[in-house]
């Protein structure tokens, strides 16, 4: 079968009219389609909530309907973007303060000792095998994290990052704050998950999390992974209004239970963008953002 030739914008408009039954014409709508891009102008918004099992196709009859959904999605991203940037920066700074306070150092080599080595000791000879296996798993996670951090520095240096260039060109160890500047939220979440219990607990307390909701000190890292999905979707200009970026089936119930206990909002599943609004407000409240600012975000939603 012959390869289909790529379409110009006029060709795409004709395709939408003839093949999809969408009324589109004129220089104004052509400009709108060009500004959106074909993916965002049609491909990305032709369905709602694409999952492995369900695709809810939208039957458009006019291009302005498509444009309205595109604008709605853009407004959601514009509303959330400043908040997720504040959250990312603040969470990293909270962890930085804890690590530096505990180690009295900004060296990654010193902070590396704060990572979990659970399983190194055991209470009886019968538990020795399980303890040793657990220790191996924890040690592997530490080593994997160390390798990832070195890899992040290498990639940043290769891409001309000024922080990486300054330290690596002068044969200096990059301080932990510099490393955090290079880490994405997913890598930062993994970093937090590797910290020992006492350090994770200190992070949880610093975030003003109700400790009855976080008896394993794992809630902060789970919040980071959740906000990471939203943050990356916004940063990459992906579709967000139907939360297709979310993997709701793998979100631990600890998160939804904690948010419900703090906000009174029930049935949090992260299958709607409203649930992510509640998540953002929950974290902003933990960061002691003013009520005025939080009300502004909710009112603008």
N, C-alpha and C positions, 0 to 999 in steps of 0.2 A: 504494500500500500504506500502510495506516494506521501511524502511528508507534507503536512499542511503548512502553507506559507504564513509567516507572521502577519498580523493584521495591523494596519494603521488605525489611528483613532476613528477615522471615518468608517473603516471596516468594522471596528468593534461596535460602533453605533448601529451599523446596519445589522450586525449579528444579534445585538440585543433586540432590535425591532423584529427581525424575521424569525429568529430561532427561539427567542425567549418571550416574545409578545410584550415587550416594554416600550412604551411610547417615549422616544428620545429624538430630539432634532434641534437644529439651530446652533448658532455660535456660542450662546450662553451656556447651554447644557454641554456642549463639546468642551468648553473651557473647564466646567465643573468636573467632567469626567477626567480630563487631563490633570487637573489639580489633585484629584483623589488618587489617580492611578487605577489601572484596570483591576488590580487585586482588591484594593479598598473600595473601588467604585462599583464592583460587582462580585467578583469571586469571593471576597471575604465576608460579604453581607448577604449572600444568597441563601443562607441557612441560619438557624438559631440553634445554639448549643449543640455543636457537633460532638458526639461521643462515639465510642466504638460500636454501640448498638443502635443509636438513633440519630437521624439527620432530619431536622424539621425544616424543610424547604419553605422559603417565603415566595409566594406568588405575586410578584410585582406586576403592575399594569402601566405604571408611569415612572419615569426616572426621578421625579421629585420625591416619590415615596422612598426610593433608595437613598437619595440625597439627605432626606430627613433623618434616617437611621444613622447614616454616616456622621452627620452633624451631632446627633445625640451621643454617639460613641466618643466623638472628639471632645465634647464638653465634659463627659465623665472623666476622660484621661486628664484634661486640663484641671479639673477639680481635685483629683487625687494626687497629681504629680508633686506639688509642693510638699504635701504631707508625707508621702513615702520617702522623699529625699530627707526631710527632717528626721523621720524615724530611723533611716539607715545611718545617718551621721550620729545621732544621739546614742543609738544602741552600741555602736562601735566605741564611742567615747566613754560610755558607762563601763564597758568591759576593760578598756584601757586603764581607767582609773583604778579599778579593782586589781588588775594584774601588777601595775606599777607599785601600788600601795603594799601589796603582799610580798613582792620580790625586791622592792627598792632598786629596781633596775628596769631599763627599757630594752634590754638585750633579749632577743628571741631565744638564745641559748639558755638564759636563766629562766625565762617564762616557760620554756619547754618542759621544765620540771613540774609545772602545774598541771600537766595533762594526766589523765586517769591511768592508774596502773592497778586497778581493782583485780583482785585474784592473786596478788603476789604472796599473800599470807593465807593460811587455812587453819581451821580450828582442830581438825583431826586428820589422821592418816587416811580415813575413808573418803574425805573430801579433797584429798590432794590432787587427784586426776582432774576433777572438775575445776578446781582452783587454777591449776596450771594451764588448762585449756582457755579459761577465761582471761588469764593474764596474757597468753599469746594473742588472743583476739584484740585485747586492749593495746598491746604493744604494736601490733600490726597497724591499728588505726592511727596510733601516734606516728609511726614511721611513714605511713601513707600521707598524713597531713604535712609532715616535714617536707616530704618530696614535692607535694603540691605547692607549698609555699616557696620552695626554691624554684620550682617551675614557673610560678607566677612572676617572680623577680626576673628570671631569665627572659620571659616573653616581654615583660615591660621594658627591659633594657633594649631588647631587639627592636621594639617599636618606638624607641626614642623617648620613653617616659623620663621626665626631668628628675624625679625623685630617685628612680633606679639608677639613672646615669650618674648622678652626683655621688652616690655611695659606692656603686660597683666600680666606677672608673678610678676612684681613689682607694680601692681595695679596703673599703670599710664595711663592717657589718651593718645592714640596714636596721634601724631601730623599729620596735614593734609598731609605733604609730605610722611609720612609712609603709610597713607591710600591710597594715589595715587599709591604708589609702589604695593599695593595689588589689585587695581582695574584693571579689563580688559578694553579694549577699549570700549566695549559696555556699561559697567557700567559707565565709564568715560563720554561717550556721554550723558548718562542719567543725570549724575551729572551736566554737562554743561547746558543741556536743562532746568534744574530746577532753574538755577540762575536767578536773576532778570534782567530786561531789561538793566539797566545801566551797570551791570557787563558783560553781554554778549556782549554789544556794545563795551566795553573796550577791550574785547578779540578780537573782529572782527577788531578793529582799530589796535591793536598790531600785528595782522597778515597781516597788510597792504592790507586788502581787500577793494576794491573799494566800498565805502559806498552806492553808487547808486545801487549796486548789492545786498545789504544786509540791506534794510530799516527796516526789522523786527528783525535783529540781530540773525537770526536762521541759517545762512549759516555755521558758524563753527561747530555746532553740527551735521549738515547734512554731512559735510565733514568727521567728525569723524566716523559716522555710515558707510559711504561708504568705507573708508580706513580700517575700522574694518573687513569688509567682506573679503577683500583681505588679510589682515594680518592673520586672523584666518585660512583661506584656506592654506596659505603658512606654518604657524606654525604647522598645523595638517597634512601636506604633502598631502593635497587633490589635485585633478586635478584643474588646474587654466587656462589652455590655452584657453578654450572655455567659460570662465566666468560662469560656472554653479553655482558657489557660490553666484552669484549676484541676487538680486531681482529687476531687472531693472524697472519693471512696477510700483514699489512703490517709485522710486527715484524722488524727487521733481524737477521740471523743473528749480527752482531757481539755483540749482547746475550747471546744464549743461549750462544755460544762462550765469552765472558768469564766467565759464571756457571759454566759447566761446568769451565773451567780453575781457577776459584777454589774450587769446592765439591766437584768430582768427580761431581756429579749430571748425568747424561747425558739426552739427548733432551728438552731443555726446549723446549716449543712454546707455552706459555701457553694451552693448551686445557683445563687442569685447574686447580683452585684450589690444588692442591699446588705447582704451578709458581710461583704468586704467593707462596706461603709461602717458597719458596727465594729468590725475588727480594727479599722483605722482609728476610730474614736476611742476604742478600748485601750489601744497602745498609746495614743496621744494623752489620754488621761493618766496612764501610768507614768508618762514623761512630764506630767504636771503642766501641760499646755493649758492656757487659760480657757475658762468656760466660754468666754466671748468668741474665741477663735473656733472652738469646737461647734458652737451653735451656728456660726457662720457657715461652716462646712455642711452641716446637716441641712440648714435652710436653703443652701444653694444646690443641694442634691436633686 
